[in-house]
Structures are given as C-alpha cells and as structure tokens.
Amino acid sequence: MASQLADGRNGGLELAASEREERLAELVVALADENANLQRALDTRVVIEQAKGVLAERFGLEIHEAFDVLRMSARSNRTRLRDLAERVVESRQTPPEIEQTRLGQGRASRA
C-alpha cells in the first residue's frame, strides 16, 4: 500500500513537472515572438528617423516638416511609411512620391 501511495505521488510530481515544462516552453515562444515584434518596431523607427534626417537635409526642412512630407507622401500613394522611408535612405535620388507631395505643398502654400 505504501508503495502504491508513493507511485501515485511520483506520478503526480511527474505530471506537475511536465505541465510546468510545457508552460515554460509556451512562455519562451511567446517571449520570442514579442521580442521579434519589438525588434521590427525598433528597426522601423530607426529607418523612419533616418529618412526624416535625409529629407530635412535635402530640402532644408525642420525634422517635423520632413516627417509630414514623408507621411503625406506615403498616404497619398498608399505606400507603407517604412517602405518609403527605406527608399529615401537607400537612394541619393528622392522618390517621385515625395517630389509630387513637395510640389503639391508648394502650390498650396502659394495659393
């Protein structure tokens, strides 16, 4: 009887340990996913900040004005902000979407 009781307790301990291991594995996966999401967000933020600086330098704009041009250009052309920002950073030539937005802003401010 005592050995049956011991076997039952050990089985319970093994089950509890197995459940803990499973929960721990799930937590590790969830944390890895969260880490990957945060890294993507950081990478996106970095490239957008770089594009703001490039546009500010190219056109003599304040940083917030450069962001407005970038944002408006992306919206007007149904382009992801990050994708347009990458194109700004990767090329010495300004993407046509941004030129169109700048020209449109210039006309609007003169009117």
TORNUFI-556072 format. One record per residue (C-alpha): x, y, z; residue in one letter. Coordinates in Angstrom, 2 decimals. Layout:
N
X,Y,Z,A .
...
This chain:
111
0.00,0.00,0.00,M .
2.77,2.38,0.87,A .
4.47,1.67,-2.46,S .
1.22,2.37,-4.32,Q .
0.91,5.67,-2.49,L .
4.50,6.56,-3.37,A .
3.91,5.61,-7.01,D .
0.82,7.82,-7.11,G .
2.70,10.78,-5.66,R .
5.63,10.36,-8.05,N .
3.23,10.18,-10.98,G .
1.63,13.40,-9.75,G .
5.02,15.06,-9.43,L .
5.99,13.93,-12.90,E .
2.72,15.31,-14.29,L .
3.23,18.63,-12.48,A .
6.79,18.86,-13.78,A .
5.60,18.07,-17.30,S .
2.93,20.77,-17.09,E .
5.50,23.28,-15.83,R .
7.84,22.40,-18.67,E .
5.01,22.83,-21.17,E .
4.04,26.20,-19.71,R .
7.67,27.27,-19.69,L .
8.06,26.27,-23.35,A .
4.91,28.24,-24.25,E .
6.23,31.24,-22.36,L .
9.58,31.06,-24.15,V .
7.80,31.00,-27.53,V .
5.56,33.93,-26.54,A .
8.54,35.96,-25.33,L .
10.50,35.20,-28.50,A .
7.53,36.39,-30.60,D .
7.23,39.56,-28.53,E .
10.96,40.17,-28.84,N .
10.76,39.78,-32.63,A .
7.83,42.22,-32.79,N .
9.69,44.78,-30.70,L .
12.81,44.42,-32.85,Q .
10.76,45.01,-36.03,R .
9.19,48.09,-34.46,A .
12.60,49.41,-33.47,L .
14.02,48.75,-36.94,D .
11.05,50.56,-38.48,T .
11.53,53.51,-36.15,R .
15.23,53.74,-36.98,V .
14.71,53.82,-40.75,V .
11.94,56.44,-40.43,I .
14.17,58.63,-38.26,E .
16.98,58.29,-40.82,Q .
14.63,59.24,-43.67,A .
13.44,62.30,-41.74,K .
17.04,63.42,-41.37,G .
17.81,62.82,-45.05,V .
14.74,64.78,-46.19,L .
15.43,67.59,-43.74,A .
18.96,67.90,-45.11,E .
17.96,67.62,-48.79,R .
15.22,70.19,-48.63,F .
16.22,72.43,-45.73,G .
13.24,71.37,-43.63,L .
12.70,71.07,-39.92,E .
12.52,67.45,-38.73,I .
8.77,67.62,-38.09,H .
8.25,69.08,-41.58,E .
10.29,66.28,-43.10,A .
8.11,63.75,-41.28,F .
4.98,65.48,-42.56,D .
6.25,65.23,-46.14,V .
7.18,61.58,-45.66,L .
3.84,60.72,-44.06,R .
1.75,62.62,-46.60,M .
3.69,61.06,-49.47,S .
3.15,57.56,-48.13,A .
-0.57,58.16,-47.56,R .
-1.14,59.82,-50.91,S .
0.45,56.88,-52.70,N .
-0.93,54.14,-50.45,R .
2.58,53.10,-49.54,T .
3.76,51.87,-46.17,R .
5.68,54.60,-44.37,L .
8.57,52.23,-43.64,R .
8.85,51.19,-47.30,D .
9.02,54.78,-48.50,L .
11.48,55.67,-45.73,A .
13.75,52.80,-46.82,E .
13.74,54.10,-50.38,R .
14.68,57.58,-49.17,V .
17.58,56.23,-47.13,V .
18.84,53.79,-49.77,E .
19.00,56.19,-52.71,S .
20.58,59.53,-53.44,R .
17.54,60.34,-55.56,Q .
14.34,61.39,-53.89,T .
11.46,59.02,-54.61,P .
8.92,60.54,-57.03,P .
6.14,60.21,-54.44,E .
7.96,62.68,-52.23,I .
8.68,65.09,-55.10,E .
4.99,65.07,-56.01,Q .
3.99,65.83,-52.43,T .
6.55,68.63,-52.12,R .
5.44,70.20,-55.39,L .
1.81,69.96,-54.31,G .
2.63,71.59,-50.96,Q .
4.49,74.39,-52.68,G .
1.49,75.18,-54.89,R .
-0.88,75.00,-51.92,A .
1.22,77.39,-49.84,S .
1.40,79.93,-52.69,R .
-2.37,79.89,-53.20,A .
